[in-house]
Amino acid sequence: MTLRLLYLLFCQALRWLALLARSSASKDAELLILRHEVVVLRRQVSRPRVDWADRAVLAGLARLLSRPTRCGLFVRPDTLLRWHRDLVRRRWSYPHQRGRPAVAAELRPLVLRLARENPTWGYRRIHGELCRLGHKGRIGASTVWTILHRAGVDPAPTRSGVSWRQFLQAQAKGVLAVDFFTVDTVFLQRLYVLFVIEVASRRVHVLGVTPHPAGEWVTQQARNLLMDLEDRVGGFRFLLRDRDHQVHRRVRRGLHGRGHPGAAHAGAGATGQRLRGALGRHGSA
């Protein structure tokens, strides 16, 4: 395929040199003939088949035309964007594992035993006790919930504590959420965008964009956030983050000594997911 692309580029260069020696009237006549041939071919072929080398040549030559002229081509701007999405999907394709690994047979009776002997424990408390017993990484909190639910045991007994929703409603003005989202460029380079959301006002702070989100870079962006917030930084008490402990540690280092908010292991939550979804729909790579 690479040799075919080089061959096509070489042929186009020779044709361009040959056009320099021809008169303007001859070029205009040939252009009219070629346009009519394209119209005739479109009556017979509804959708032409092109490979990636043809796409590269057509995309490159289309940039030399004016916008009104591009409308007459079968390679429209929407087509070029679709080709780019296909390239991104092939470039960042990851192997998918089928299903989850099976849970060890001895863990199911242990989960039910802990629930039976401690009726006030929920599935997360049971999962935490299993991790302390040396089963960390062998079973997840959602798996514990499934085991209890199938056995007819309430996975989350009613407690008098404050729920997560109630906590957010009461403390929204003092909560910040930090997370990353990715953007793929035309040249298939993946960029990482670090952003912070004020949960109460839904105000988004885009801290920076980089292809390599190193720890020192994250720390510096957190310090820049303090400068942007100025006097308002004292009003924030909690920082929501995801499971990336390294990023969280770097953010806290940038906020250290400035009245930084405490951490809550909950990710950017639904607010961050809606932001990533909106940017994904409008796709600005």
C-alpha positions as CSV (number, residue, x, y, z in Angstrom):
1,M,0.0,0.0,0.0
2,T,2.8,2.4,0.8
3,L,4.4,1.7,-2.6
4,R,1.0,2.4,-4.3
5,L,0.7,5.8,-2.5
6,L,4.3,6.8,-3.6
7,Y,3.4,5.7,-7.2
8,L,0.3,7.8,-7.2
9,L,2.1,10.8,-5.9
10,F,4.8,10.4,-8.5
11,C,2.2,10.1,-11.3
12,Q,0.4,13.3,-10.1
13,A,3.7,15.2,-10.1
14,L,4.4,14.2,-13.7
15,R,0.9,15.1,-14.7
16,W,1.3,18.5,-13.1
17,L,4.5,19.1,-15.0
18,A,2.8,18.1,-18.3
19,L,0.1,20.7,-17.6
20,L,2.5,23.5,-17.4
21,A,3.3,23.1,-21.1
22,R,-0.3,23.2,-22.3
23,S,-2.5,26.2,-23.2
24,S,-5.3,27.4,-21.0
25,A,-8.0,26.6,-23.6
26,S,-6.8,23.0,-23.9
27,K,-6.9,22.6,-20.1
28,D,-10.4,24.0,-20.0
29,A,-11.6,21.7,-22.7
30,E,-10.1,18.6,-21.0
31,L,-11.7,19.8,-17.7
32,L,-15.2,19.9,-19.3
33,I,-14.7,16.5,-20.8
34,L,-13.6,15.0,-17.5
35,R,-16.5,16.5,-15.7
36,H,-18.9,15.0,-18.2
37,E,-17.3,11.6,-17.9
38,V,-17.7,11.8,-14.1
39,V,-21.4,12.6,-14.6
40,V,-21.8,9.5,-16.9
41,L,-20.0,7.3,-14.4
42,R,-22.1,8.4,-11.5
43,R,-25.2,7.2,-13.3
44,Q,-23.7,3.7,-13.3
45,V,-21.8,3.6,-10.0
46,S,-23.7,4.7,-6.9
47,R,-20.7,4.5,-4.6
48,P,-17.1,4.2,-5.9
49,R,-14.6,1.9,-4.0
50,V,-11.3,3.6,-3.0
51,D,-8.4,2.4,-0.9
52,W,-6.5,4.4,1.6
53,A,-3.9,5.5,-1.0
54,D,-6.6,6.9,-3.2
55,R,-8.1,8.6,-0.2
56,A,-4.7,10.3,0.7
57,V,-4.3,11.6,-2.8
58,L,-7.9,12.9,-3.1
59,A,-7.7,14.5,0.3
60,G,-4.5,16.3,-0.5
61,L,-5.6,17.6,-3.9
62,A,-9.0,18.7,-2.5
63,R,-7.2,21.2,-0.3
64,L,-6.1,23.1,-3.4
65,L,-9.7,23.7,-4.5
66,S,-12.1,26.4,-3.3
67,R,-15.0,25.4,-1.0
68,P,-17.7,25.8,-3.7
69,T,-15.7,23.6,-6.1
70,R,-15.4,20.8,-3.4
71,C,-19.2,20.4,-3.4
72,G,-19.0,18.7,-6.9
73,L,-16.6,16.0,-5.7
74,F,-17.7,12.6,-4.3
75,V,-15.2,13.2,-1.5
76,R,-17.1,15.7,0.6
77,P,-15.8,17.2,3.9
78,D,-18.1,14.8,5.8
79,T,-16.4,11.9,4.0
80,L,-13.0,13.2,5.0
81,L,-14.1,13.4,8.6
82,R,-15.5,9.8,8.4
83,W,-12.2,8.6,7.1
84,H,-10.4,10.2,10.0
85,R,-12.8,8.6,12.5
86,D,-12.1,5.2,10.9
87,L,-8.3,5.8,11.1
88,V,-8.6,6.8,14.8
89,R,-10.7,3.7,15.5
90,R,-8.2,1.4,13.9
91,R,-5.2,3.2,15.5
92,W,-6.6,2.9,19.1
93,S,-8.3,-0.5,18.9
94,Y,-7.7,-2.5,22.1
95,P,-8.3,-6.3,22.5
96,H,-11.5,-7.0,24.3
97,Q,-11.7,-9.8,26.8
98,R,-14.9,-11.9,26.8
99,G,-16.6,-11.9,30.1
100,R,-15.2,-11.6,33.6
101,P,-12.9,-14.1,35.3
102,A,-14.7,-16.6,37.5
103,V,-14.8,-16.0,41.2
104,A,-13.0,-18.5,43.4
105,A,-15.4,-21.1,44.9
106,E,-14.3,-20.4,48.5
107,L,-15.2,-16.7,48.2
108,R,-18.9,-17.2,47.8
109,P,-19.5,-18.9,51.2
110,L,-17.2,-16.4,52.8
111,V,-19.2,-13.5,51.5
112,L,-22.5,-15.0,52.7
113,R,-20.9,-15.8,56.1
114,L,-19.7,-12.3,56.7
115,A,-23.2,-11.0,55.7
116,R,-24.9,-13.4,58.0
117,E,-22.7,-12.7,61.0
118,N,-22.7,-8.9,60.5
119,P,-26.3,-8.0,59.4
120,T,-25.5,-4.2,59.4
121,W,-22.7,-4.5,56.9
122,G,-23.3,-3.6,53.3
123,Y,-21.6,-5.0,50.2
124,R,-18.8,-2.4,50.3
125,R,-17.9,-3.1,53.9
126,I,-17.8,-6.8,53.2
127,H,-15.6,-6.1,50.2
128,G,-13.3,-4.1,52.3
129,E,-13.0,-6.9,54.9
130,L,-12.2,-9.4,52.1
131,C,-9.4,-7.1,51.0
132,R,-8.0,-7.1,54.5
133,L,-8.2,-10.9,54.6
134,G,-5.8,-11.1,51.6
135,H,-8.4,-11.3,48.8
136,K,-7.7,-7.9,47.2
137,G,-7.9,-8.1,43.5
138,R,-9.7,-11.4,43.5
139,I,-13.2,-10.1,43.9
140,G,-14.8,-6.7,43.2
141,A,-17.5,-4.8,45.2
142,S,-20.0,-5.3,42.4
143,T,-19.4,-9.1,42.5
144,V,-20.1,-9.1,46.2
145,W,-23.3,-7.2,45.5
146,T,-24.3,-9.8,42.9
147,I,-23.6,-12.7,45.3
148,L,-25.7,-11.2,48.1
149,H,-28.5,-10.3,45.8
150,R,-28.8,-13.8,44.3
151,A,-28.7,-15.3,47.8
152,G,-31.7,-13.1,48.8
153,V,-29.6,-10.9,51.2
154,D,-30.0,-7.2,51.1
155,P,-26.6,-5.9,49.6
156,A,-27.0,-2.5,51.2
157,P,-28.9,-2.5,54.5
158,T,-30.7,0.7,55.5
159,R,-28.4,3.0,57.6
160,S,-28.8,6.3,59.3
161,G,-25.8,7.8,57.5
162,V,-26.0,10.4,54.7
163,S,-26.2,9.0,51.2
164,W,-23.9,10.1,48.4
165,R,-26.6,12.1,46.7
166,Q,-27.5,13.9,49.9
167,F,-23.8,14.7,50.5
168,L,-23.4,16.2,47.0
169,Q,-26.6,18.3,47.4
170,A,-25.4,19.6,50.7
171,Q,-21.8,20.2,49.8
172,A,-22.0,21.1,46.1
173,K,-20.6,24.6,46.6
174,G,-17.4,23.2,48.1
175,V,-16.7,20.3,45.7
176,L,-14.3,20.2,42.7
177,A,-14.1,17.2,40.3
178,V,-10.9,16.5,38.3
179,D,-10.5,14.2,35.4
180,F,-9.0,13.7,31.9
181,F,-10.5,13.2,28.5
182,T,-8.8,12.5,25.2
183,V,-8.8,14.1,21.8
184,D,-7.4,12.5,18.6
185,T,-5.8,14.8,16.1
186,V,-5.7,14.5,12.3
187,F,-2.3,12.8,12.5
188,L,-3.7,10.2,15.0
189,Q,-1.9,11.7,17.9
190,R,-3.8,11.3,21.2
191,L,-3.9,14.4,23.4
192,Y,-4.9,14.4,27.1
193,V,-7.0,17.3,28.4
194,L,-7.0,17.9,32.2
195,F,-10.1,19.6,33.4
196,V,-11.7,20.6,36.7
197,I,-15.4,21.2,37.3
198,E,-17.0,23.2,40.0
199,V,-19.9,20.9,40.9
200,A,-22.3,23.6,42.1
201,S,-22.0,26.0,39.1
202,R,-20.9,23.4,36.5
203,R,-18.1,25.8,35.5
204,V,-15.3,24.0,33.7
205,H,-11.6,24.9,34.0
206,V,-9.5,23.4,31.2
207,L,-6.1,23.3,32.9
208,G,-4.0,22.1,30.0
209,V,-3.5,19.8,27.0
210,T,-0.5,17.6,26.5
211,P,0.4,14.3,24.7
212,H,2.3,13.1,27.8
213,P,0.5,13.9,31.1
214,A,3.6,13.5,33.3
215,G,3.4,14.0,37.0
216,E,5.3,17.3,37.1
217,W,3.0,18.7,34.4
218,V,-0.1,17.7,36.4
219,T,1.3,19.3,39.5
220,Q,2.0,22.6,37.7
221,Q,-1.6,22.7,36.3
222,A,-3.0,22.3,39.8
223,R,-0.9,25.3,40.9
224,N,-2.2,27.3,37.9
225,L,-5.7,26.4,39.1
226,L,-5.0,28.0,42.5
227,M,-4.0,31.2,40.7
228,D,-7.3,31.2,38.7
229,L,-9.5,30.6,41.7
230,E,-7.6,33.3,43.8
231,D,-9.7,34.1,46.9
232,R,-12.4,31.5,46.1
233,V,-10.0,28.5,46.8
234,G,-10.9,28.6,50.5
235,G,-14.5,27.7,49.7
236,F,-13.7,24.3,48.3
237,R,-13.3,21.4,50.7
238,F,-13.6,18.3,48.6
239,L,-11.9,17.0,45.5
240,L,-13.5,14.2,43.5
241,R,-11.1,12.1,41.5
242,D,-11.0,8.7,39.8
243,R,-8.9,5.6,40.6
244,D,-5.7,7.0,39.2
245,H,-3.8,7.5,42.5
246,Q,-0.7,8.9,40.8
247,V,-2.7,11.8,39.2
248,H,-4.5,12.4,42.4
249,R,-1.3,12.5,44.4
250,R,0.2,15.0,41.9
251,V,-2.9,17.2,42.1
252,R,-2.8,17.2,45.9
253,R,0.9,18.1,45.7
254,G,0.0,21.1,43.6
255,L,-2.6,22.2,46.1
256,H,-0.5,21.5,49.2
257,G,-0.1,24.3,51.6
258,R,-2.9,26.4,50.0
259,G,-5.9,25.1,51.9
260,H,-6.4,22.3,49.4
261,P,-9.7,20.4,49.5
262,G,-9.9,16.9,50.9
263,A,-10.1,13.9,48.6
264,A,-13.1,11.8,47.8
265,H,-12.7,8.6,45.7
266,A,-15.6,9.0,43.3
267,G,-14.2,10.3,40.0
268,A,-15.6,13.3,38.2
269,G,-19.0,11.6,38.3
270,A,-22.0,12.2,36.1
271,T,-20.9,15.9,35.6
272,G,-17.6,14.9,34.0
273,Q,-19.2,12.1,32.0
274,R,-21.8,14.6,30.5
275,L,-18.9,16.9,29.6
276,R,-16.9,14.2,27.8
277,G,-20.1,13.0,26.1
278,A,-20.9,16.5,24.8
279,L,-17.4,17.0,23.5
280,G,-17.4,13.5,21.9
281,R,-20.7,14.3,20.0
282,H,-19.3,17.6,18.7
283,G,-15.8,16.0,18.0
284,S,-13.2,18.7,17.7
285,A,-10.0,16.7,17.0
